[in-house]
Amino acid sequence: MNARRLVVLAAAAALALGARPARALDPAAIWGAAYPATSNGPCPATILVKFQALLRAPATFTFRWDRSDGVADTTMHAPIANDAVHPARLETTVKLGVRDAKFHPYNGWVKMHVLTPFDYLSDPVKFTLDCGAPIPHTTNGTAGPPGTVK
């Protein structure tokens, strides 16, 4: 089989599997990490999430943060220029958690959502937060150890 026929067959196989050719401005890679990845309090806790983004070709992009707790990112972030050689470094902080069943534990995430010049949603950077069990309440509504009445 000649080389040209192999290229044609490989392209046909990729199309049959639903692959699409990479656009010049698609991200080559977006990756990140949470610091700390696990927090056991005190609460509220602040989680630092750092991302790096590398494009396939030099371009400027805009983005927003998507979070598991549903908090909307309304900040107008400055456009980020990327030279397609050095990754752009971005970070955000997440501050959340109270002593409540919702945060015992809470498995959260942050995604980087590239808005322009293409639409791309990164894989989630995950973190776990545990603020402890809810503070028990007595029948009259004041806080105290289980079984006490004030």
Summary of the structure (lengths in Angstrom):
residues: 150
radius of gyration: 22.9
end to end distance: 87.2
largest distance: 87.6
contacts: 375
relative contact order: 0.22
helix: 11%
strand: 42%
